[in-house]
Amino acid sequence: MIELRDAGYSYDKGALLSGLDMAFAPGSFHFLTGPSGAGKTTLLKLCYGDLKPTTGTVLLEGRDSRQLDRDALARLRRRIGVVHQDCQFLDHLSIRENVALPLTVAGRDVAAEAANLDQLLGWVGLGPRAAARPPQLSGGERQRAALARAIIMDPDVIIADEPTGNIDWEMSQRLLSLLAELNRMGKTVLVATHDLALIRAAKGQVAARVLRLAQGSLQAGTEL
């Protein structure tokens, strides 16, 4: 689904990433670690097409991301769910409406999807909070709502950027359990995190590979 071939990315000040070679096999689980500023978020953006490599190639579904036009990229992005580090919601809409937004954007009948939507909100533990507005939610609830929104289109890949960075340990464990369950359902999961305790806690839940990003390059990963 996602493959990097000698990929790199440069900003005005020079190369941030270079020589990235990695394939994310269907149904695999990866943790991406590295110091602050190492380029984890940039690498994730390359993986879902928000950025195009300045060197090398990133293949999404076997297609060079640089050759995808806006419409083709939008269609492909429906198969990749993204949980951003700073999850944004529309505060005037309920959580249920926020989670359903990708369906609306894709032109699907939200009313016809009502049962699936309610089931999804229940699965992430937000059924009783479906009518709440985003400002009324705790940090952990917001992250679970962000995960629900990311998977409402039933993507093949879930990419999460520091999803537990602003929540307590109990909520971190709950979110990890949801991601592990998605992986057991056959989803490819890529999680960027600096939380080594979270990675250790994943042992026994998933067969994960740990990748380290340092000095612009990916170091050989270890298996949990």
Phi, psi and omega in degrees: 000311180233127179219132176252129180238104180050037186280149177210164178217133181238139169261184182300329184275359179127184185289129173264318180233146178203151175060035182278121177234113183197138173238130180260100185291149176305133178081008179270163179230126181231137166257136176247119181242174179151160181294161177302134180086002182287341179110020182299313181296320178299317179298317178299319179297326174297323184288336177245016170082007178288333172237150176254140181297144175271342172220156179069200188221141169241121179258127175243115186055036178079004182247138179295121184300332180289342182260002179274126175281178186300317182292318180295320179294321179298319179294319181292324181296340176294343180262002179233113178267134184239129172252109184281156179300318178247085185293129183252138177230164172271111189293340181275355178255154176289166176299319178302315180292323178295316180296327182280352185305318179301327176295316180298314181298325181280357178079020180270156182281104183297323180299322180289339181263008188304315182296317178295321179296314179295321178296319179295315179298323176294321181298322179272005176080024182243014179307310181290347183254011187301327182272354181290155174269153182310318181296344181273354185268152172282171179300317179295322178294321178297318181293322178291325175294321178296321178295317179300317179296323182293332185251005182299333180269011180055058182287163176275335185232137173240124179244126182233127182256105181048054186293342182251012186296333186240022180231163184283173187297319181299316179290327176299317179296321181294318179294320177300319180298321178295317179295320178296321179294320177298321178296320178294339176277000177103003180281143171279131183234131176232118184239120172270128181204150172258001186273096181292331177295323178295318179297316178297323181292339181285341181298127183099337177266321182220156170269092188250154173249136180257121178252139178243129178256120180210137178053039173083000184230156175273127176269156182306131183277156176251155180263138174283000000 
